[in-house]
Amino acid sequence: MMTFNLALEYVGPKYRTLFGILIETPFAMGGLVVGLVSWAGVRDWQLLSLVLSAPNILLLSYWWLIPESPRWLISKNKTEQLMKVLQNAADTNKKVLPNLLEDKSSQKSAGSKASILDLFRPATILIRSATMFFNWLVATMCYYGLTSAAATLTPDLYVNFMLAIFVEIPAHFALLLVLDRLGRKPVLGLSQILAGVTCIGAGLITSESLRWLQITLALVGKFGATASFAVVFVYTAEMFPTEIRSSAVGASSLCGRVGGILAPQIASLSSVWLPLPLLIMGSGALIGGVLVFMFLPETLGKRLPDTMKEALNLGK
């Protein structure tokens, strides 16, 4: 979550979509690595976990390599640290840093005391939060649920997993083509509806002769779920102000993890009725898409809000 927040807060509006979406692609590539390493012969789950987790120790170096977010420093009135970060950025890019603090005394009141409770007040923010929480839940549920359901697409478990992961990469590049043209709101809404319709369609197909169509619909559904999963990151970060942005993405991600927990439980309902898991996931995605069109503002072309007032003005 923090990696995503930092990536968006480091860049201006021109590069927000590029960085916000492409940062998701290594996530898919990591999934492909899991499938390839398993397929290559590392089948013991403990050894697999060790092999795949060991490189994480390199992330400790980020403590010294990654600067603090300038937007966060501004919101917390950490002027001295802010100037060091900006000066280092200017030196790296061979630019001259302008005088940003002509009236230093006016910055004293800039510090923020916002808390996670501000996600639920006033009513406008509460509705946006609830809508995003639900969309995170169903997007994650469909994302992981369809990945789990892919285990039965073909006789080869490892090929199934890699197919379900591989379809994520074209979804990310498709988003780069449309997200800055159509906007966040229609892309998220339509992605959820696409995932919903294809999931329901795949669930209703029971004929073995139409197995190819079921596989196609399931992969298209995964495409839509992946697009939704990527857009909610960008959309959430752009919708909420700097002072609670990390809390908004974190709380939304928590709801997403609930969806991830529910996904295998819902998948197990196939023992009750085979189409039931896909029908539940598809219905949730459809409802999420409708809620997006009803309650969320468009953020395309808008500067990241730094204050609650700026966030409330989105869509006006």
N, C-alpha and C positions, 0 to 999 in steps of 0.2 A: 504494500500500500504506500509506504513512504517513498519507494523508488518511483512510483507513478506520480505522486504529488510533486516530488522534486523535479522530475522531467518536465512537467507542465509549468512549474513556477520558474524554471530557468529560462524559458523561451518566451518570445512574444506571440501575438495572435497568428502571425504568418506561418509559424512552424508548429502550432499547437496540435493540429490534426496529425501531421506527419509523425511527431514524437509520441503523441498520445496513442496512436494506433500501432505504429511499428514496434513500440516497446512490448506489445503483446505477442509479436511474432516469435521472439526467443522462447516464450512460454510454450508455444506449439512445437518449436524445434526441440525443446527439452523433452516433450512427450514422445517425439519420434526417437530420441536417443534412448528413452526407457524401453520402447518397443524393440529397437534394434539390438540393444544390449541383452534383453531377455531372449530374443530370437537367436542371438549368437551363442547362447548356451548358459548364461547366468540365470538359472531358474530358482535357486534358493533365495527366498525373499529377504533373509537377513543379509546375505552377501550382496544382493542387488541393492538394498538400502545403503549399505556401507560404500559400495562403489560409486553410487550416484550422489551420495551426500558429502563425500570427502572433499570435493572441490569447493564446498561452501566456506571452508576455512579461509579461502582467499578473500572473502568479503570483508574480513577484519581490516584489510588494508584500506577500505573505503573511509575509515575514520580519519585518515590523513589525506586521502586523495579527493574526496568530495566536499565542496564548500557548502555552507548553510544556504538555505533559500533566502534571497534578498527580500522577497515579499514577506516572508515570515519575520525577518529581522525588522522590517519597517513596521509591521503590525505590532511588534513587541517593543518598539522604540529602542532597539539595540543599535544606536547610531555608529558607535566606534567599530563594532564588528562588521556592520553593513559596509562602511567605507573601505575596510580592508578587502572584503570580498569583491566589491565593485572595482577597486583599484587593480586587484589581481586579474580580474576579467579584462579590464581595459589594457593592461600591460600585455596579456596573452594575445589579444586581438590587435595590438599595436594602435590603440585608439587613445585619444585624450579624454580623460574623465571630466565632464562639466561640473560646475559648482552646484551640487544638488541641495545643499543645506545653507542657503543664503540667510535664512532666519531660523537659526537653530533652536531658539526659544519656542517657536511655534510647534516643534516636534514633541514637546514634553507631554502633551496630552494625548499623543498618538497610541500609547500603550493600550493593549486590549485585555479585558478581563472576561471575555466570552467563555462559555462552557458548553458541554455537550447538550445541556438543557435548551440551549438556543436553537437546536434542531427542531424543537417542538413549539416554538413561539416566534412570531404571532401566527395566526391561523393560516396565512398564505404559505409560510415556511413549513408549518405542520403538514399541510396537504401535499406539498412538494416532497417532503421527507417520506411520508407514508407511501406515496406513489413510487418513489425511487426504491424504497425498501422492498416493496412488493415485486418490482421489476427485477431487482437484483436477485431476489429469492427464486423467481420462476426462471430467469435466464440461467442461473447457476444450476437449478434443478434440471432444466432441459439439457444444458451443456454436459453435465456429468451423467445424467440419465441416459442420453442418447449414446454417450461413449460406452456406458455399461451395456446398453441394449445391442450395441454393435458386435458384442461377443458372439452373437448367433447369426451374423450376416452371411458368413461363409464357414466352411469346416475348419479353417485355420485361425485359431484364436489370435495369433500375433499379427497376421495380415489384417484381420478385422480391426484390431486396436490401431494399427498404423494408418489404415484407411480413414478411420474416424478422426484421427489427429491431423492427417495430411490435408483434409478438406478445410482446416482452419486457416491455412496459409493463403489460399486464394480469397478467402473471406476478408482477410485483413487488407489485401491489396485492392479488392473491390471497394472497401470502405474509403480508401484513399482517393478513389475516383469520384465518389458520390457525396462524401460527408460535407465537403466544403461547397458543394453545388446545391444540394437539396436541404441541408441543415440537419441538426442533431435530432430534432423532434420527429420529423417524418421518417428518417432512417431508422431510429430506434423503434418507432411504432410499427413500421412496415416489416422490420426484421422479426419482431415478436409475432406479428400476424403470420408471416411466412413460416416461422418455426411451428406455430400453432396449427395452421392448416395442414402442413405436410405431416406433422406428428399424428394428427387425427386420421388423415388419409392412410398413412402407413399402418396405423392400428386397426383400421377397418378392413384391410386386405388380409384375407385368410387363405385364399386359394394358392396352392403350391405353384400353379402355372404362372401366377403373377408375382412370384417371389422377386423377380428382377425389378418390378415396379416398386415393391415394398422397400427394397434396398436403396433404390434411387431416391424415394421420398424421405427415407431415414437420413440419408447423407445430405439431402437438400435441407432437411430440418436441422441437422447439425451445423450446416452453413449459416442458417438464420440464427441459431442459438449462439454461434461463435460471434457473429456480427453484433448481436445484442449484448453479449458479454463484454465485447470490446468497447462498444459505444457508451455503456453505462459508466465506465470509468471516466471517459472524457466528459460526458454530460454532467455527472455528479460534481466533478471538480470545477466545471465552469459555472455551475448553478449556485454554489454556496460561496460565501465570502472567505477571504484568507483566514480570518480569525477562527473559523470553525471548519475550514476545508478538510483538514486531516481528520477531524472528528466525523464529518459527514461521510467521507470515503470509508473510514474505519467502521462506522456503524452500519453503513450500507453493505460493506463486505461481510460483516457479522451476519446480516440477514442472508447474504449469499451463501455463507457457510452452512446456515440452517438448511437452505435448499440443497446443498451438496450432501448433507446428512440424510435428508429425506429421499434423495434420488435412488439409492440402492434399495431402500425400503419400498418405495413405489414400484421399482423394477420387479421386486419379489411378488407383487400382486398379480403377475402373469399366471401364477399357480391358481388364482381364483378365476380369472377370465383373461385369456391371452391378450386381447387388445387393451385391457384396462390401463396399464402403465402409460402407454402412448396417448391414450385419451385424456388422462389426468394431466400429463405434462402439456399436451397441446391446448387443452382448455385454459390452463393457467397462463400460458404464453399469449393466447388470444385476449384474455381479460387484461393482461399487462399492456398489450399494444393499444387497446381502447383507452385505458387510463392515461397513457402518455398523451394521446391526442386531446383528451379532455382537460387535463390539469397542469401540464408542464409548459413553461415558456421556452421560446427559442433562444439559444445563446450564440448562434453563428455570427461571427463578426463583432461580437461584444468583447470589451476588455474584461479580464478576470475581475470580479467584484472584490474589493478589499474590505468593505463594510457591509453591515446588514442592510443599510439604506440602499446601497447600490444593488444588492442582490434582490431586494424587493421591487426595484424599478425594472428588472429584467422582464421583457414582454410587454412593457407599457409603451 
